[in-house]
Amino acid sequence: MCLLSVKNLNLTIDGEPILVDISFEVQKGRTFGIVGESGSGKSLTALSLMGLLPAGSRRHGNAELNGRDLFSLSEKEMCAVRGNEIGMIFQEPMTALNPVQTIGSQVAESLFVHKSMDRSEAMRMARDRLDRVELPASRFPLDLYPHELSGGQRQRVCIAMAIALRPKLLVADEPSTALDVSTQSQILRLLKSLVDEEGMSLVLITHDLAVISEMAEEVAVMREGEIVERGATATLFQKMSHAYTKKLFAATSHVPVREFGALGESLLNLKDVVREYTLPRRNLFGQPRKFRAVDGVSFTLAKRESLGLVGESGCGKTTLTRAILGLDGLQAGEIRLAGESVEAGRGLSNDLRRKMQVVFQDPYGSFNPRHKVDRLVAEPFHLSDGQLTVQEKREQVACVLGEVGLRSSDMGKYIHEFSGGQRQRIAIARALLLKPELIVLDEAVSALDVSIRAQILDLLAALQTTHGLSYLFISHDLTVVKAITDRVLVMQDGKIVESGRTPEVFEHPQHEYTRALIEAAPSIPKKR
């Protein structure tokens, strides 16, 4: 039985066509997937249904929820629909949550608005919803704030908010994109149980075809504001008719062409590295507790080698990265780069800093939006000897932009004028500027859709061949690690629990934690 029917949805923003003749149906108690690259119109389709469009937007067409036309409702009537009949889970939970309100207050808010409950009853219902999304009272009291939770836990709070009033339709916009594989598996399993047990329908928006394969009974493939292919998931995956769908599938399993020459001598050496944090005292006279985030880690990275570091959020990957970059001090052990000791603080020489650069997960957040690209890319010049003229610096910036597939004219633009993939290319250009020997890539492609991710991986492979670079590739995306690395380290609770050649670790994992990570990763069945 049809719950949501969308026919000929068209959307323009300031006269520019964004969505063109979007039509699909969502059946009661079933999951409908919308898949496509960034900018294809997936999220704007959902926001059109919710009436949450930006200024200058005009929509046409028809969208009926249980026979009621959503587009004919006033704003006051839509306020009664949002949360009550349609719940929405947004992509970034930290942005969706209010940082100065407790999780209990935020889950209870819709109960205050729609049900006119008193505070005690609303908080009791909020407790029930948080229990439903597996955040028990014993560990997650109502007075916690969002910053006290992990990414996966914050996403569960967002789900609790969306289901507080038991809506008929749940819209999930990239609910698991930035989460590690085991947390992603838990969130998807939770969504599936809500559909099965609560009788809800789910519209799942994602760029991950493996997630769609596991979750959705029907799927629509979007490209540039249009649905290019739609049908039952199993049938569509087996009999792809549109070239764009085939392109997405090819990008999902893309492996960059890499030249496997002889590795050089050892470049990065870690021996028994320990990094601890002091925790708050439990009482006035008690000793402060210690939390060991990195516990006796040792490994080497050779010149021209790609080394993967994988593990769940909180396993110590980022803490270890900060120590390698000389941003955090150690309590024990040593880190050496090209034979020179890496020590946090002002004692780290500019020459050593030039040898290692980093590319962060969020390319937009790692740039100052007030500066143009030429200044952003030129930032590492402060580590150089200062002998270059302004014109020589501009020429080097233009050269490195060309190496990553951008134009010299892009130097005069601001970072907001670029797509996500282009921003990451700019971040790679900045890292390349001083010709480092080691580049640390911290979740550098996790937020990119599959085709852009494939392009960035090809770029990294080509740059490694051209410049003889070494990569430390930190990621929770096992597909990426498998495609781009020579060796892989698996990290759990601050320790390396397994290491080896990448194909061997993935095909014959020895540690139970490694096996659990591989099993948790979504995949498209081979028969499809």
Salt bridges, closest charged atoms under 4 A:
GLU75 OE2 - ARG82 NH1 3.05
GLU85 OE2 - ARG68 NH1 3.32
GLU85 OE1 - LYS168 NZ 3.94
GLU121 OE2 - ARG124 NH2 2.91
ASP128 OD2 - ARG129 NH1 2.43
ASP131 OD1 - ARG127 NH2 3.19
GLU134 OE1 - ARG156 NH1 3.23
GLU174 OE2 - HIS207 ND1 3.23
GLU197 OE1 - ARG132 NH2 2.92
GLU198 OE2 - ARG132 NE 3.19
GLU198 OE1 - ARG166 NH1 2.32
GLU224 OE2 - ARG223 NH2 3.98
GLU265 OE2 - LYS303 NZ 3.34
GLU276 OE2 - ARG292 NH2 2.65
ASP295 OD1 - ARG292 NH1 3.32
ASP295 OD2 - LYS495 NZ 3.71
GLU305 OE2 - ARG487 NE 2.56
ASP328 OD2 - ARG275 NE 3.95
ASP328 OD2 - ARG322 NE 3.00
GLU334 OE1 - ARG336 NH1 3.65
ASP351 OD1 - ARG354 NH2 3.07
ASP351 OD2 - LYS355 NZ 3.83
ASP374 OD2 - ARG394 NH1 2.93
GLU379 OE1 - ARG430 NH1 2.95
GLU403 OE1 - HIS467 NE2 2.59
ASP410 OD1 - ARG407 NH2 3.90
ASP410 OD1 - LYS413 NZ 3.17
GLU443 OE2 - HIS476 ND1 3.07
ASP458 OD1 - HIS254 NE2 2.70
ASP477 OD2 - ARG453 NH1 2.92
ASP486 OD1 - ARG258 NH2 3.21
